Amino acid sequence: MEMKSVTRSLRVLEAVAQHQPVTVGELTKLFGLPKSTVQRTLVTLAEAGWLRANRKDTTRWEIGARVLAVRPAALQGSSLFAAAREPMIRLRDAVNETIHLSVPDALQCMVVVDRVDCDHAVRTFHTIGDTSPLHATAVGRAILAHLPRQDVEELVAAGLERFSDTTPVEPDELRAELDRIRADGYAVNRNQYRPGVCAVAAAVLDEDGTPLAAVAASMPEARYQDELTPKWGRLVADTAAEISRRRLGA
């Protein structure tokens, strides 16, 4: 019941954003709900700051200050997307492999937010919105390498799931790998998450060193070459650094 109430509140919030300024009666017809239910939902959202009564007509509802306060965070995400696009295309042209940008969802997972495809008939593919574990992927470990030690230990304490024979599931193994990433500037994944898929990734950092995202070049194992890893690593790290500079306006 509680989740149903949350879902209803979100739907009402979206409807107000779309039709504002809107009356209780209009929302009642839109959702086919009792007027008392809609009114209660509106009052709850108003008390939390998400909605407010229109100043000229208090029977009508509109988006409140809290939604407007959230907007800069959304724009920050957009600035990251805009800053990353051209460098990602140039990286794709340099290596002719799939390039993707992922952001961390706390310690839960990495989420793919953008992708630039190569022209190989056989290539890796990452759907926008795909999620993956931090410890088992190049993008995830690139992020972990720049997080505070307590965050890494929290992830370790929760348990590290094994996805392949080479997934780093031993705490000391993961810690050593993160040390290497910090030293080299890039992370490598060879069949540690999905069989037959390899990747080289680097973190996009904020001005204080906080990892905001990770950019990666991924490829089928058949095209992965150990001797080229340092070159790919430098290209990916340089791309991540360029994205950081562009996002900060440098």
C-alpha positions in Angstrom: 0.0 0.0 0.0 2.8 2.4 0.9 4.6 1.8 -2.5 1.2 2.3 -4.2 0.9 5.7 -2.5 4.4 6.7 -3.5 3.7 5.8 -7.1 0.5 7.8 -7.1 2.3 10.8 -5.6 4.9 10.7 -8.4 2.2 10.4 -11.1 0.4 13.4 -9.6 3.7 15.4 -9.5 4.3 14.6 -13.2 0.8 15.5 -14.1 1.0 18.9 -12.3 4.3 19.6 -14.1 2.7 18.8 -17.4 -0.6 20.7 -16.9 0.2 23.4 -14.4 -1.6 25.4 -13.0 -4.1 22.6 -12.6 -7.1 22.1 -10.3 -8.1 19.2 -8.1 -11.1 18.5 -10.3 -8.9 18.3 -13.5 -6.5 15.9 -11.8 -9.5 13.8 -10.5 -10.8 13.4 -14.1 -7.3 12.6 -15.3 -6.6 9.8 -12.9 -10.1 8.6 -12.1 -9.4 8.8 -8.4 -11.6 10.1 -5.6 -11.3 13.8 -5.1 -10.3 13.3 -1.5 -7.4 11.1 -2.5 -6.1 13.6 -5.0 -6.5 16.5 -2.6 -4.6 14.5 0.2 -1.8 13.7 -2.3 -1.5 17.4 -3.3 -1.4 18.6 0.3 1.3 16.0 1.2 3.5 17.1 -1.8 2.9 20.7 -0.9 4.0 20.2 2.7 7.2 18.6 1.4 7.8 21.5 -0.9 7.3 19.7 -4.2 4.1 21.6 -5.1 2.5 24.9 -4.2 -0.8 26.7 -4.7 -0.8 29.2 -7.6 -0.5 32.8 -6.2 -3.2 34.2 -8.5 -5.7 31.3 -8.1 -5.2 29.2 -5.0 -7.5 26.5 -6.3 -4.8 25.6 -8.9 -1.6 23.8 -8.2 1.9 24.2 -9.7 5.5 22.9 -9.2 7.1 24.0 -6.0 10.5 25.3 -5.0 11.9 21.9 -4.1 11.6 20.7 -7.7 13.4 23.9 -8.9 16.2 23.2 -6.4 16.7 19.8 -7.8 17.1 21.2 -11.3 20.8 22.2 -11.0 21.7 18.6 -10.2 20.0 17.5 -13.4 21.8 20.2 -15.3 25.1 19.0 -13.9 24.4 15.6 -15.3 23.7 17.2 -18.6 26.9 19.2 -18.6 28.8 15.9 -18.1 27.0 14.4 -21.0 27.7 17.4 -23.2 31.4 17.6 -22.2 31.9 13.9 -22.9 30.3 13.5 -26.3 33.0 14.9 -28.6 36.0 13.3 -26.7 34.2 10.0 -26.8 33.8 10.3 -30.6 37.5 11.1 -31.0 38.4 8.1 -28.8 36.2 5.9 -30.9 37.9 7.1 -34.1 41.3 6.5 -32.6 40.7 2.9 -31.5 37.6 1.9 -33.6 35.9 0.2 -30.6 32.8 0.8 -28.7 33.1 3.7 -26.3 30.7 4.1 -23.3 30.2 6.5 -20.4 29.0 5.2 -17.1 28.1 6.8 -13.8 28.0 5.3 -10.3 24.8 4.7 -8.5 26.4 5.0 -5.0 28.1 1.6 -4.4 25.2 -0.3 -5.9 26.2 -0.4 -9.6 27.5 1.5 -12.6 24.9 2.8 -15.1 25.6 3.3 -18.8 24.5 6.8 -19.8 26.0 7.2 -23.3 27.6 5.1 -26.0 29.5 5.7 -29.3 29.5 2.7 -31.6 32.4 1.5 -33.8 32.0 0.2 -37.3 33.1 -3.4 -36.7 30.4 -6.0 -37.7 31.2 -7.8 -34.4 31.4 -5.4 -31.5 30.4 -5.0 -27.8 27.0 -3.4 -27.1 25.9 -1.6 -24.0 22.3 -0.5 -23.8 21.7 2.9 -22.2 20.6 2.2 -18.7 22.5 -1.1 -18.4 23.9 -1.7 -14.9 27.0 -3.5 -13.8 28.9 -4.2 -10.5 31.7 -2.0 -9.5 34.2 -4.6 -8.5 33.9 -6.7 -11.7 34.2 -4.1 -14.4 36.8 -1.7 -15.7 34.5 1.3 -15.3 33.5 0.3 -11.8 37.1 -0.2 -10.6 38.1 3.1 -12.2 35.6 4.7 -9.9 36.5 2.6 -6.8 40.2 3.6 -7.2 39.3 7.2 -6.5 36.8 6.7 -3.7 37.6 7.0 0.0 39.0 3.8 1.5 35.9 3.4 3.8 33.7 3.2 0.7 35.9 0.4 -0.7 35.8 -1.4 2.6 32.0 -1.1 2.7 31.7 -2.7 -0.7 34.1 -5.5 0.4 32.1 -6.1 3.6 28.9 -6.5 1.6 30.5 -9.4 -0.3 32.0 -9.6 -3.8 30.0 -11.7 -6.3 31.9 -13.9 -8.7 30.9 -13.6 -12.4 33.8 -15.5 -14.0 37.0 -17.3 -13.0 38.9 -14.0 -13.1 36.5 -11.8 -11.2 38.4 -10.2 -8.3 36.4 -11.5 -5.3 39.2 -11.7 -2.7 39.5 -8.4 -0.8 43.3 -8.2 -1.0 43.2 -8.9 -4.7 40.7 -6.1 -5.3 42.7 -3.7 -3.1 45.9 -4.5 -5.0 44.1 -3.9 -8.3 42.9 -0.5 -7.2 46.5 0.4 -6.2 47.6 -0.5 -9.7 44.8 1.6 -11.3 45.8 4.6 -9.2 49.4 4.1 -10.4 48.6 3.5 -14.1 45.7 5.9 -14.4 43.4 3.3 -16.0 41.5 0.0 -15.3 41.4 -3.2 -17.4 38.7 -5.8 -17.5 39.4 -9.0 -19.4 36.5 -11.4 -19.1 35.9 -10.5 -15.4 32.3 -9.7 -15.9 30.9 -10.9 -19.2 32.7 -13.7 -21.0 34.5 -12.6 -24.2 34.2 -8.9 -23.3 37.3 -6.8 -22.5 37.5 -3.1 -21.6 39.9 -0.3 -20.6 38.5 2.5 -18.6 39.4 5.7 -16.7 37.6 7.9 -14.2 36.3 11.4 -15.0 37.0 13.5 -11.9 35.5 16.6 -10.4 37.8 19.4 -9.4 38.2 18.0 -5.9 39.1 14.5 -7.2 35.7 13.0 -6.7 34.9 10.4 -9.5 31.8 11.5 -11.4 31.9 8.9 -14.2 34.1 6.5 -16.1 34.8 6.4 -19.9 35.7 3.0 -21.4 36.7 1.4 -24.7 35.3 -2.1 -24.9 35.9 -4.8 -27.4 35.4 -8.5 -28.0 38.2 -10.6 -26.5 39.3 -11.7 -30.0 40.5 -8.1 -30.7 42.1 -7.5 -27.3 45.9 -7.3 -27.4 48.0 -7.2 -24.3 50.8 -5.3 -26.0 48.3 -2.5 -26.9 46.9 -2.1 -23.4 49.3 0.7 -22.3 48.5 2.7 -25.5 44.7 2.2 -25.0 45.1 3.1 -21.4 46.8 6.4 -22.2 44.1 7.2 -24.8 41.3 6.5 -22.4 42.9 8.3 -19.5 43.5 11.3 -21.8 39.9 11.3 -22.9 38.7 11.1 -19.3 40.9 14.1 -18.4 39.6 16.1 -21.4 36.0 15.4 -20.3 36.9 16.7 -16.8 38.4 19.8 -18.2 35.6 20.5 -20.6 33.0 20.0 -17.9 34.8 22.5 -15.6 35.1 24.9 -18.5 38.9 24.8 -18.5 
